[in-house]
């Protein structure tokens, strides 16, 4: 009996210490909260990117939600037809992060979403990954720059934002708040 109790105690302690052995999971579908839709999109679109890249992609989602050409809800933007490839592939896209780097990416996405919402949209509604896509429409746009693997664009004649990603400091208390009204670009 004492051996079983000691063994159970050791197992419990090891489980607490080694909590990273468990998967971080999250359901991803259009019926989730706006925050969860953004976290899922960030994870699937930017896993492996820098924090700056994650914020820049999140700001595209925020900017689209304010643009008349896109759905007004965050989940509507994320799950809009033919916008984000991970939502179009008919594969279950729930997050089941078992590797440490995937768990870290999920945590970074949560922080990036919070900062993106705090700072607000940047009026950039177009981006793509030039290593996997060469969209025909990109030739008609003004290139605002590249952050990580993604190139960000605005329609010709429109101004690029001063910053594509983080405006302020990375700390949750140091980020400045700057938001522009949507241009209504289509």
Backbone torsions as a table, in degrees:
resi	resn	phi	psi	omega
1	UNK	NA	-45.8	179.2
2	UNK	-62.5	-37.5	180.0
3	UNK	-64.4	-41.1	179.2
4	UNK	-65.0	-40.7	178.9
5	UNK	-66.1	-44.7	178.3
6	UNK	-62.4	-43.7	179.2
7	UNK	-62.3	-43.2	178.1
8	UNK	-62.8	-42.0	178.1
9	UNK	-62.3	-44.3	179.4
10	UNK	-63.7	-43.6	178.3
11	UNK	-61.4	-43.2	178.9
12	UNK	-62.5	-43.4	179.5
13	UNK	-64.4	-44.6	179.2
14	UNK	-63.3	-39.3	178.8
15	UNK	-63.1	-41.6	178.4
16	UNK	-67.0	-43.5	-179.3
17	UNK	-67.9	-39.3	-175.2
18	UNK	-101.3	42.9	-178.6
19	UNK	-65.7	-18.1	178.0
20	UNK	-69.1	-10.3	178.2
21	UNK	-73.0	-15.3	-179.0
22	UNK	-91.4	152.2	-179.3
23	UNK	-78.7	144.0	169.6
24	UNK	-93.1	119.4	-175.4
25	UNK	-121.8	156.6	-178.9
26	UNK	-158.2	136.6	176.7
27	UNK	-82.6	134.9	178.8
28	UNK	-121.3	110.7	172.0
29	UNK	-160.1	168.0	-173.6
30	UNK	-72.0	-4.1	178.4
31	UNK	-94.9	7.8	179.2
32	UNK	-82.8	175.4	175.1
33	UNK	-69.2	161.3	177.8
34	UNK	-57.5	-41.8	179.5
35	UNK	-61.4	-46.0	179.9
36	UNK	-65.1	-37.5	176.5
37	UNK	-61.9	-41.5	178.8
38	UNK	-67.5	-40.2	179.1
39	UNK	-63.7	-44.9	178.5
40	UNK	-61.0	-44.2	179.7
41	UNK	-64.2	-44.2	178.3
42	UNK	-58.1	-46.9	-177.7
43	UNK	-61.8	-48.5	-175.9
44	UNK	-75.7	-31.1	-178.8
45	UNK	-86.4	-30.4	-169.1
46	UNK	-126.2	6.9	179.8
47	UNK	-53.5	126.6	-177.5
48	UNK	95.9	-8.1	178.3
49	UNK	-85.6	169.9	174.4
50	UNK	-73.0	164.3	175.6
51	UNK	-58.3	-42.2	178.3
52	UNK	-57.5	-42.9	178.6
53	UNK	-65.4	-38.5	177.5
54	UNK	-62.7	-44.9	179.7
55	UNK	-63.3	-42.8	-178.9
56	UNK	-60.8	-43.5	178.5
57	UNK	-66.7	-40.5	177.4
58	UNK	-60.9	-38.0	-179.4
59	UNK	-68.2	-28.4	173.4
60	UNK	-62.7	-44.2	178.7
61	UNK	-60.9	-46.0	178.5
62	UNK	-62.0	-42.8	-179.7
63	UNK	-64.7	-41.0	178.4
64	UNK	-63.6	-35.9	-178.8
65	UNK	-66.8	-17.8	177.7
66	UNK	-100.0	-2.7	-178.1
67	UNK	-97.5	135.0	-177.0
68	UNK	-61.8	-20.9	-178.3
69	UNK	-78.8	-6.8	-176.3
70	UNK	-125.5	161.8	174.8
71	UNK	-57.4	152.0	-176.8
72	UNK	-83.8	-16.5	179.5
73	UNK	-94.7	151.8	179.1
74	UNK	-60.9	-47.8	179.8
75	UNK	-64.5	-34.9	175.6
76	UNK	-61.2	-41.3	177.4
77	UNK	-65.0	-48.7	-176.8
78	UNK	-61.6	-40.9	-176.0
79	UNK	-99.3	12.0	176.6
80	UNK	-61.3	144.9	-177.4
81	UNK	-55.8	133.0	171.7
82	UNK	58.2	31.2	178.8
83	UNK	-101.8	-47.5	-179.4
84	UNK	-123.8	120.1	-172.0
85	UNK	-58.8	-33.0	-177.3
86	UNK	-65.4	-22.2	179.1
87	UNK	-88.3	-7.8	-173.2
88	UNK	-104.9	-6.3	-168.7
89	UNK	-90.3	3.6	179.1
90	UNK	56.4	25.6	175.3
91	UNK	-106.2	142.2	175.3
92	UNK	-59.6	119.9	-174.1
93	UNK	-108.8	24.3	173.9
94	UNK	-63.3	152.7	-179.7
95	UNK	-91.7	125.8	176.1
96	UNK	-134.5	73.7	-174.6
97	UNK	-76.8	108.0	179.4
98	UNK	-103.1	-28.9	179.4
99	UNK	-84.2	149.1	-179.6
100	UNK	-56.7	-40.8	-178.6
101	UNK	-67.5	-31.8	176.7
102	UNK	-72.1	-39.2	176.3
103	UNK	-63.5	-41.3	178.4
104	UNK	-64.2	-40.9	177.6
105	UNK	-61.8	-41.4	178.5
106	UNK	-63.0	-45.0	178.4
107	UNK	-64.2	-40.7	177.4
108	UNK	-63.2	-38.9	178.8
109	UNK	-63.5	-40.7	178.1
110	UNK	-60.0	-43.9	178.6
111	UNK	-67.8	-40.4	179.9
112	UNK	-65.0	-39.5	177.6
113	UNK	-64.0	-46.5	179.2
114	UNK	-58.3	-45.0	-179.8
115	UNK	-68.1	-40.2	179.1
116	UNK	-60.3	-44.6	179.3
117	UNK	-64.9	-40.5	179.8
118	UNK	-63.9	-43.8	-178.3
119	UNK	-80.0	-29.9	177.9
120	UNK	92.3	174.6	-177.4
121	UNK	-67.6	163.8	178.0
122	UNK	-121.0	10.6	178.6
123	UNK	70.1	9.8	173.3
124	UNK	-92.6	119.7	-178.4
125	UNK	-113.4	-0.7	-179.7
126	UNK	-122.7	136.7	171.1
127	UNK	-159.1	160.5	175.8
128	UNK	-158.2	166.0	177.9
129	UNK	-102.8	105.1	-175.2
130	UNK	-64.6	-15.9	178.3
131	UNK	-79.8	-15.4	178.9
132	UNK	-124.2	-7.4	-178.6
133	UNK	-148.5	148.7	173.5
134	UNK	-132.6	74.5	-175.2
135	UNK	-65.7	137.9	-179.2
136	UNK	-59.9	-35.7	-175.4
137	UNK	-70.4	-19.1	-177.3
138	UNK	-65.0	-27.5	179.8
139	UNK	-66.3	-22.7	-178.8
140	UNK	-92.7	9.9	-174.6
141	UNK	-114.6	164.6	171.7
142	UNK	-94.9	126.6	180.0
143	UNK	-77.9	119.8	179.8
144	UNK	-92.1	-11.3	178.7
145	UNK	132.4	175.2	-178.0
146	UNK	-120.6	135.3	173.2
147	UNK	-125.8	115.5	-176.5
148	UNK	62.8	-127.4	-178.4
149	UNK	-89.5	-2.2	-172.5
150	UNK	-111.1	140.5	174.4
151	UNK	-103.3	134.4	-176.2
152	UNK	-112.1	139.0	-173.0
153	UNK	-137.5	157.1	171.0
154	UNK	-130.3	159.3	176.6
155	UNK	-59.8	146.4	177.5
156	UNK	-52.6	138.8	180.0
157	UNK	93.3	-15.8	177.1
158	UNK	-96.1	151.9	-178.6
159	UNK	-85.1	143.6	173.5
160	UNK	-79.4	149.5	176.1
161	UNK	-69.3	157.4	177.4
162	UNK	-62.6	-36.1	-179.3
163	UNK	-131.7	132.6	176.8
164	UNK	-82.5	-35.8	-176.3
165	UNK	-107.1	-122.8	-174.8
166	UNK	-67.3	129.0	177.7
167	UNK	-85.4	-49.1	-176.8
168	UNK	-100.8	-152.6	178.3
169	UNK	-78.6	163.1	-178.8
170	UNK	-72.3	-20.2	-178.3
171	UNK	-69.8	149.3	-177.7
172	UNK	-66.1	-24.0	-179.2
173	UNK	-92.8	-17.1	-173.5
174	UNK	-98.4	-5.7	-176.7
175	UNK	-73.6	132.3	177.3
176	UNK	-80.4	161.4	-179.8
177	UNK	-111.8	121.2	-179.9
178	UNK	-144.2	125.1	179.6
179	UNK	-141.1	137.4	177.4
180	UNK	-108.5	153.0	176.0
181	UNK	-71.3	143.3	-178.5
182	UNK	-59.9	142.5	-179.8
183	UNK	-82.8	-16.8	-177.8
184	UNK	77.2	16.4	-179.6
185	UNK	-60.4	142.4	-179.6
186	UNK	-114.1	NA	NA
